[in-house]
């Protein structure tokens, strides 16, 4: 699927996570979010900010290189509660 910028969504996910040691599960969550019209941005501190198309939903933040085994699962749960179908 192409965006209005002419980039494939998979390329956008790659550009958000370039040069990071992000786990594959996190990369898949970024791709799913982009497919569902969410915005994913990298913050100045290197975290990821997931922004729902429904602007009334608070953003979900995630580290790019989680240090805890549970952190990817915790982010997945937060995204589900925010309305992302994953």
C-alpha positions in Angstrom: 0.0 0.0 0.0 1.4 3.4 -1.0 0.9 6.5 1.1 0.4 10.0 -0.2 4.2 10.5 0.0 4.7 7.6 -2.5 6.5 5.4 0.1 5.4 1.9 0.8 4.3 1.4 4.4 7.0 -1.2 5.0 9.6 1.4 4.0 8.0 3.8 6.4 8.2 1.3 9.2 11.9 0.7 8.3 12.6 4.4 8.3 11.1 4.9 11.8 13.2 2.0 13.2 16.4 2.3 11.2 19.6 1.5 13.0 17.8 0.3 16.1 18.0 -3.0 17.7 14.2 -3.2 17.9 12.8 -6.7 18.2 10.8 -8.1 15.2 7.6 -8.0 17.3 7.9 -4.2 17.7 8.6 -3.8 13.9 5.4 -5.7 13.2 3.4 -3.5 15.6 4.7 -0.4 13.7 3.7 -1.9 10.4 0.2 -2.8 11.7 -0.2 0.7 13.1 0.7 2.3 9.8 -1.6 0.0 8.0 -4.5 1.1 10.2 -3.7 4.8 9.6 -1.9 5.4 12.9 1.1 7.8 12.9 4.3 6.5 14.3 7.0 9.0 15.2 10.4 8.8 16.8 10.8 11.2 19.7 14.0 13.2 20.4 15.0 10.6 23.1 14.6 7.7 20.6 11.3 6.4 21.8 8.4 5.6 19.5 5.2 7.6 19.7 2.1 5.8 18.4 -0.7 8.3 17.5 -4.2 7.1 16.8 -6.3 8.5 14.0 -8.9 9.2 16.7 -7.3 12.3 18.3 -9.2 11.8 21.5 -7.0 8.8 22.3 -3.8 9.5 24.2 -0.5 8.6 22.4 1.2 5.3 23.3 5.0 5.5 23.9 7.4 2.7 23.5 11.2 2.3 23.8 12.9 1.3 20.6 15.2 -1.1 22.3 13.3 -2.6 25.2 15.4 -3.8 28.1 12.7 -5.9 29.7 11.2 -9.1 28.3 7.7 -7.9 29.2 7.9 -4.5 27.6 7.0 -5.5 24.1 3.9 -7.4 25.5 3.1 -4.3 27.6 3.2 -2.0 24.6 1.1 -4.5 22.6 -1.5 -4.4 25.4 -1.5 -0.6 25.5 -2.0 -0.4 21.8 -4.9 -2.8 21.9 -6.5 -0.7 24.7 -6.0 2.4 22.6 -7.9 0.8 19.7 -5.3 -0.8 17.4 -6.3 -4.2 16.1 -3.3 -6.4 16.6 
